[in-house]
Amino acid sequence: MQKSSKSIIKFFIIFILFQHNSFGEEVKDNNIDFLQKKLKEIIPNYTFDKIKKTPLENIYEIVYGGEIVYITGDAKFIFESGNLQKIVKEKNSYSFINLTEASAAEGRKNLLENLSDSKFFVYGDTIKNSEYINVVTDIDCPYCRKFHEDIPIYLENGIKIRYLVFAIKTSSKKKVISAWCSKDKNAAFTLLKEEKTIKKSNCVNPIEEHQSIISSIGVNSTPSIFLSDGTLIQGYMNPKEVIEKIRN
C-alpha cells in the first residue's frame, strides 16, 4: 500500500511537470487576438506579420515587413522609431498624437524663444512683422536657397525670419562669418545664397554658438523650419503651407 502510494505520487508529479511544460508551449495569449483585431480596426490597410509578447509587462512587439513597433496591451499607445504615440479614436476613425514630438517641441520653443534677435541673421522688422519663424539654413543647400527666395512672401504676410546657419566645413564657416561681419550682413548673406563671392572679414560673431544651438535642438537636415510653438518642419515647404500652419 505504501509502495503504491509512492508510485501514485511520483506519477502525479511527472504528470504535473509534463502538463506544465506542454501548457507553457501551447498556451495562447488571448490579448494577442485582441491586438490583431484592434490593429485591423485602427490601421485597416496594414498587414502585420507577427505580434508577440516582450519581456516587458503589457508590451507587445509588432512585426511588419522589416519594421518593428511596440504597442501596449490595451492598444492605447504605440512606440515607433523612438516616438511614443497615443492612439485616439475620433468617431469612426483613429489618429495618433506624437507625445515624444510634443515634448520635444516644448523644449525647442523654450530654448529658441529665449534667444535674442542679436544671435540671428534676421530678415524682417520687429514692428511690422509680429510673427516669426526660426530657420536652420546652409549656404550650400539648394533647397535652402529656394527658401531664401521665398523670404519676401513671408515678410509680406507679417512673418519675420530668424536664421541659424549650419556651417561645419571651415570654408563655409569663414564665408558665413564674413557675411556676419559685413556692413550689411543680410545683403552679404543673400550674396552667399546666390553663390557669389563676398569680401573676407572677421569679428566677434555667434556662428560657433549657432552650431551648438543647432545640435541642442536636434537638427540633422536643412532647411529646418521651427514655428514659434516649437513645431518642426523638416525640409523645404511652400510658404503658403507654412503660413497656414503658423495661423492654424
C-alpha positions in Angstrom: 0.0 0.0 0.0 2.8 2.4 0.9 4.7 1.5 -2.3 1.5 2.0 -4.3 1.0 5.5 -2.8 4.6 6.5 -3.6 4.1 5.4 -7.2 0.9 7.4 -7.5 2.6 10.5 -6.0 5.6 10.0 -8.4 3.3 9.6 -11.4 1.3 12.7 -10.3 4.4 14.8 -10.1 5.6 13.7 -13.5 2.2 14.3 -14.9 2.1 17.8 -13.5 5.5 18.7 -14.8 4.7 17.3 -18.2 1.4 19.2 -18.3 3.2 22.4 -17.2 5.7 22.2 -20.0 3.2 21.4 -22.6 0.8 24.1 -21.4 3.6 26.6 -21.4 4.4 25.8 -25.0 0.8 25.7 -26.2 -0.9 28.4 -24.2 -2.3 31.2 -26.3 -2.2 34.8 -25.2 -5.8 36.0 -25.7 -4.5 39.6 -25.7 -2.7 38.9 -29.0 -6.1 38.1 -30.6 -7.4 41.3 -29.2 -4.5 43.3 -30.6 -4.8 41.7 -34.0 -8.5 42.7 -34.2 -7.8 46.1 -32.8 -5.0 46.8 -35.2 -7.1 45.9 -38.2 -9.6 48.4 -36.9 -7.0 51.1 -36.2 -5.0 50.7 -39.4 -7.1 48.6 -41.8 -4.7 48.9 -44.8 -1.7 47.4 -43.0 -0.9 43.7 -42.8 1.1 42.7 -39.7 3.3 39.6 -40.0 3.5 38.8 -36.3 2.5 40.0 -32.8 4.3 38.6 -29.8 4.9 39.3 -26.1 8.0 41.1 -25.0 9.9 40.7 -21.6 8.2 43.9 -20.5 4.8 43.5 -18.9 1.9 44.5 -21.1 4.2 45.5 -24.0 3.9 43.6 -27.4 6.1 43.6 -30.4 4.6 44.0 -33.9 6.5 42.9 -36.9 5.5 44.1 -40.4 8.0 43.7 -43.3 11.3 44.9 -42.0 9.8 47.2 -39.4 9.2 46.6 -35.7 7.0 48.7 -33.4 5.7 48.2 -29.9 2.2 48.5 -28.6 0.6 48.4 -25.1 -1.7 45.6 -24.3 -4.8 47.9 -24.3 -3.8 49.3 -27.8 -3.8 52.8 -26.4 -0.1 53.6 -27.0 2.4 52.7 -29.7 6.2 53.1 -29.8 7.7 53.6 -33.2 11.1 54.9 -34.4 11.8 56.4 -31.0 8.5 58.1 -30.7 5.7 57.3 -28.2 2.3 57.9 -29.8 -1.1 57.9 -28.2 -3.8 56.2 -30.3 -7.0 58.3 -30.2 -10.4 57.3 -31.6 -12.3 60.1 -33.3 -15.8 59.0 -34.4 -15.2 56.1 -36.8 -11.5 56.6 -37.3 -8.3 56.8 -35.3 -5.5 59.3 -35.1 -2.1 59.3 -33.5 -0.8 62.0 -31.1 3.0 62.0 -31.1 3.8 62.6 -27.4 7.5 62.5 -27.9 7.4 65.2 -30.5 5.1 67.3 -28.4 7.6 67.2 -25.5 10.5 67.9 -27.9 8.6 70.9 -29.4 8.1 72.4 -26.0 11.8 72.1 -25.3 12.7 73.7 -28.6 10.2 76.5 -28.0 11.7 77.3 -24.6 15.2 77.4 -26.0 14.6 79.4 -29.1 12.2 82.0 -27.7 14.7 83.0 -25.1 17.3 83.8 -27.8 17.7 87.5 -28.7 17.4 88.6 -32.4 21.0 89.6 -32.0 22.0 86.0 -32.3 20.5 85.5 -35.7 20.6 86.7 -39.3 17.2 88.5 -39.1 15.0 89.3 -42.1 12.1 91.5 -41.3 11.1 94.3 -38.9 10.0 93.5 -35.4 7.2 96.1 -35.5 5.9 95.2 -39.0 6.5 91.5 -38.6 4.8 90.5 -35.4 5.2 86.7 -36.0 8.4 84.8 -36.7 9.9 81.5 -37.6 13.4 80.2 -36.8 15.1 78.5 -39.7 18.3 76.4 -39.7 19.9 77.0 -43.1 23.0 76.2 -45.0 24.7 78.4 -47.7 25.5 75.2 -49.8 22.0 73.7 -49.7 19.8 74.1 -52.9 16.5 74.0 -51.0 17.8 76.5 -48.5 18.4 78.8 -51.4 14.9 78.2 -52.6 13.6 79.0 -49.1 15.7 82.2 -49.1 14.0 83.3 -52.4 10.6 83.0 -50.6 11.5 85.5 -47.8 9.6 88.4 -49.4 6.4 86.3 -49.2 6.9 85.7 -45.5 7.6 89.4 -44.9 4.5 90.5 -46.9 2.5 88.2 -44.5 4.0 89.8 -41.4 6.4 86.9 -40.6 10.0 87.6 -39.6 12.8 85.1 -40.5 15.4 84.3 -37.9 18.3 82.3 -39.4 20.7 80.0 -37.6 23.4 78.9 -40.0 24.6 75.3 -40.2 28.3 75.6 -41.1 30.6 72.6 -40.2 33.1 73.0 -43.1 35.8 75.5 -42.4 35.4 77.2 -45.8 31.6 77.6 -45.3 32.1 78.9 -41.7 34.6 81.5 -42.9 32.1 82.8 -45.5 29.3 83.0 -43.0 31.5 84.9 -40.5 32.5 87.3 -43.3 28.8 87.9 -44.0 28.1 88.5 -40.3 30.9 91.0 -40.1 29.9 92.9 -43.2 28.4 96.4 -43.0 25.1 95.0 -44.3 25.1 91.4 -43.0 21.7 90.5 -44.7 22.8 91.7 -48.1 26.1 89.8 -47.8 24.4 86.7 -46.6 22.0 86.9 -49.6 25.0 87.1 -51.9 26.3 83.9 -50.4 22.9 82.3 -51.1 23.3 83.3 -54.7 26.7 81.6 -54.7 28.5 84.9 -55.1 31.8 86.0 -53.5 31.9 88.5 -50.7 34.7 90.3 -49.0 36.5 88.4 -46.3 36.1 89.8 -42.9 36.3 88.7 -39.2 34.8 90.0 -35.9 33.1 88.7 -32.8 30.3 86.6 -34.0 27.8 83.9 -32.9 28.4 81.4 -35.7 30.1 78.8 -33.4 27.2 79.3 -31.0 24.8 78.6 -33.9 26.4 75.1 -34.2 25.8 74.5 -30.5 22.1 75.6 -30.7 21.5 73.5 -33.8 22.9 70.5 -32.1 20.7 71.1 -29.0 17.5 71.2 -31.0 18.4 68.0 -32.8 18.6 69.2 -36.4 20.0 66.8 -38.9 18.8 68.3 -42.2 18.4 71.7 -43.8 16.3 73.7 -44.2 14.6 73.0 -40.9 11.8 75.4 -40.0 10.7 75.9 -36.4 7.4 77.6 -35.7 7.2 79.8 -32.6 5.5 76.9 -30.7 8.5 74.7 -31.4 6.8 72.7 -34.1 9.4 71.4 -36.6 9.0 71.3 -40.4 11.9 69.3 -41.9 12.9 70.2 -45.4 11.5 72.8 -47.8 7.8 73.6 -47.7 5.8 76.0 -49.9 5.5 79.3 -48.0 1.7 79.2 -48.3 1.6 75.9 -46.4 4.0 77.1 -43.8 1.9 80.3 -43.2 -1.2 78.1 -42.9 0.5 76.1 -40.2 1.5 79.3 -38.4 -2.0 80.7 -38.5 -3.8 77.5 -37.5 
